[in-house]
Amino acid sequence: MAGIATASDFACELVGYEGSFGANPYDDPNVVLGAPTTFIKASSTKTFACSMVYSAWNVSPDGKKLIVTLDTDAEIIVGFDHKVSDDPHNPFGIDIIVFGNAVFRADTAEYLAPDTDMSECKIASPAGVLDERVVVSVAQDPNGPWYTFADGPWGDDIYPTNAFAWDSQTADWSDELDRLRPVDPSLGLSDFAGLTVAQAIELYDGSAGGTGFDLKWLAPGDFQSLAVDPEAGRRWIQYIRVTSDELGEVDAFADVACCGDYKRKPPAGDVNNDCRVDMADFAVMAGNWLECTWKCE
């Protein structure tokens, strides 16, 4: 059975699924459509922000299921309402983000209360992530052929979801972070070791986390097999399939946003298509004007 969600930068079509899923409330593949988790209802009286040290689980404050658990025989196929391009303008070249419910190990076993000060709470050193190996494949057609990120990264992996920035002055969560911006993929676990959560959030540089995937990370032959969009001049995908070698969780899928993508047009005056209006554009225009003047004479 398939479902349709509101079209957006997130996966909006549940193309199909099969196999076994987790127990309630982790049994509904439809929950992977739309945006990733922001708040979690932990009990009848407690609500927590989804963070890199408190991952998505249970249900939302209004009682909706948040994540699905894939058993080893399960798969889910989702689609976007547009082509997702291999776009060099994307931050770090990342094209899609997969959100799971991975979490950094904190340096304490204490339960995180709603008033936990993230300027005091630290990530363990050496750093570790409670993660699962969710295997990600992509396609241009819902029936394939499918191309798999066989050597990773994995969809429930490093860079746990962190929905909000931390305000150290008020010791509280503040602005919502960008769910369409990836974390710098050059950051490793050692970069987070021993940091306070507030410091680790700063390393995310405005991103809400999630595992990023660059289509160029596919095997070279697989990448070359992707057809080129004649309008954009770039290879693309529109469908994502996830499976798991163990009990892995999935929350959401996002198309990385950047200037010049499917709904964010370059600014007026961007002559050289680098999504900036600067002296380089003026140089192109000046060169074209001089060339035309010379030829016209």
N, C-alpha and C positions, 0 to 999 in steps of 0.2 A: 504494500500500500504506500502511496506517495502523498506528500503534502506540499502546499505552497505557502510561503510567508511573504511579507511585504518586501518588494524589490528594494535593494539597497547595496551598500558596499560589502555586505555579508552574504554568505550562502543563503539563498531564498527558496530553493527547491529540493525537497527530499525525493530523489529519483528512485531510490529503492534501497532495501536492506534485507539481510537474511542472517540466520544463525541465532545464537543465544546471547541474551543481554542480562544485565544485573537484576537484582531484586528491586522492587519498588523502594525509592523513587528513581532508580537508575536504569529503568527498563524501556524508556521511550526514545527512539531515534529522532523523533521530531524536535527534541530540545536543541539539537545542534544548529538549527536554523536561527538566523538573526544574530544579535550582538552577544558578546560574552558576558559572563556574570559580573555584577557590580556589588550587590548585597546578598547576604545569606541569612536565612532565618534558622538560627541554631536551636532555638527552643521557643516556647510560647512567650517568653519574656525577653529574649536576647536576639539581637540582630547585629551581624558583623559585616564589615567591609571585606570584600574579596582582596586578598593581598598575597604577596610573595611568601609570607609565613602563615597564611590562613587561607587555604585553597577552597575552591568551589565544592560544595557538597550539599546534601539535603535539598531544601527548596528555597525559593525566593521569599521575601517578606509577604507577598500576596499569595503564596502557596503553590506557585508553579515549579515544576521540575526543572533542574538546572543542567545536569550533565547526564550522559549515558555511559554505561560500562560495557565494553565490548569483550565478549568471551573469545577464546582462541578460534572458534568457528564462525565468528561474526564479521560482517562487513556492512558499511554504510556508504552510499553514493549520494553526493549532493551536487547541486549546480548553482551557478551564478546566473543573473539575468543579462550578462554581457560577457564579452571576451576579456579574459585577464591576460594582459600582455607581459612579455618579458621586456620590462621597461627600464632602460638605463638611467632614467631620471629618478626612479624610486630610491629612497634612502638605502644605501649599502647594496643596491641592486636587488633587494629582496622583493619578491612578487606576491607571495601569499603568506598569511600567518594562520597557524593552527593553534587553537587554545585548548588546553586540557585542564587537569587539576593538579599539576606538579606543584611542589612547594619546597622552598629552601628549609633545611634543617636549622632551627634556632639553637642558640647556645644554652638553652634551658629547656627542661621538660615540662615547665609550668604551662598550664592552659592559658591561652591568650584571652584576657578579659576585654570588654569593649573599650575600656579606658587605658589599654596598654600604650605606653609611650614608645613610639617607634624610633625616637631619638636615643632611647636607652636599650631597647631590645636589639640583640645582635645576632647575626648569622654565624653559624658554627665555623670554627677554624680547626682543621681544613673544612672547606665548604662542601656541602653535599646536597643533593636534590632527591626528594622522594618522587620518582618518576616511573613511567612505564613505556614500553617500546611499542608505540602506535605507528604502524607503517603507512606511509602516505604515497599514493599514486595519483597521477593526473591524466586527463584525456581531453580531446577536443569534441568527442562524441560520447554520449552516455553509455554507448555499447562498446566503447574502446576504439582502437587499441589503447591499452593502458601502459603508462610509463612510470616506473617506480623509483623512488629515492632509496635504492637498495642498501646503500651504506649510510643512511641517515641524512640529515637529522631526523628525529622522531617527533611525532605529534603531541606527546605528553612529556616534554623534556625540559631542558634548561630554559631559563627566563620565564619563571612562573608568572601567571597573570597578577598584575597589581593595578587595581582599578582607579586609584586616586593618588594624588600627590599628598605629601605629609607636611603639615604646618607645624614647625617646631615651636613657634611662639604660643600657639593655642593648644599644642599637644593633641591635635585632632586631624582627621582627614579633611582635605580641602578640594581643590579642583579635580575634575575628572581627567584622567590621562588619555592620550591618543591611542585608540584601539586600531587605528589604521597605519600606525608608525611602528616599524620593527625595532628591536634592540640591536645594537651593534654586534654582528655575529663574531667579531674578533674577541669579544669578552669571554673569558673562561671562568671556571669555578674559582680559580685562585684569585681572580680580581674581586670577588665578593667575600672572600674569607675574612671573618672577624669584623666586617663592617657593621655599623648599625643599619637597621632597615631603612632609616631615613637616608643614609649615605648610599645604600644600594639603589634606592629609588632614583637618586640623582644620577647614578650610572645609566639608568634606563633612558635618561635624556628626553623625557616627555612621553616615552612609549608606555603603553599599558601591558607590555610583555607579550608572551606567546612565542612559539617557535616559528622562525621565519624560514622561508624556502625560496631560493632563486632558481628559476627554471633552468638556468645554465648549469646547475649542480646535478642535473640528470646525466646519465651516461651520454657521452658525446653523440653516439649514433641515435639515441632516443631523442635528444634535443633536436638534432637535425631532421628527425622524422616529423616533427611538429610543423604543420603547414604555416605559411606566412600570411598574415592578414594583409591583403593588397592595399587597404586604406591606410593602416598604421605602419606597414612595412616591418612588422615584428611578429615573431612566433608567439603563440598564445595557447591558453587552455580555457576550459569553461567548467570542467567537472573534476571533482576530487573524490577519491575512494580511500577509506581508511579501514585497516584491519589491525589485529594485534597478536603478537606472539605470546602475550600474557593478558591479564585483566587490565586493560587500559581504558582511560576515560577521555571523552571528547566533549567540549563545550561549544565551540563555534569556529567558523572559518571566515577570514577577512581578505579582501583584495587591498593590497597596500596602496595608499593614496599618494599622488604626486601631481605637480603641475603638468598638464598636457595629457592626463589619462582620460578615460572614457567619458568623464563628466566634468573635468576641471580644465577648461580651455587655457592655453597659454595667454599671458597678458598682451594687450594691444601694444604693438611696437616691438614684439619679440621676433625679430627678423631671422635670426640664426637658429631658432627653435631650441634654445637651451633653457627656456622657462625663466629667463631674466631679461630685463630691459636695462642695458648698460652701454658703455662705449663700444663694445664689440658689435652691437647692433648698428650703432651710428657708423662704424667703420664700414660695415657691409653696405649700408645705404649710400654712404659717401662714395665708395668704390663703384657701385652701380651707376650713380649719377655721373661720375667722371667718365666712366666707360661709355655711357650713352651720349654724353656731350661730345666726346672725341669722335665717336662713330658718326654721329649726326653731322659733324662738320665735313 
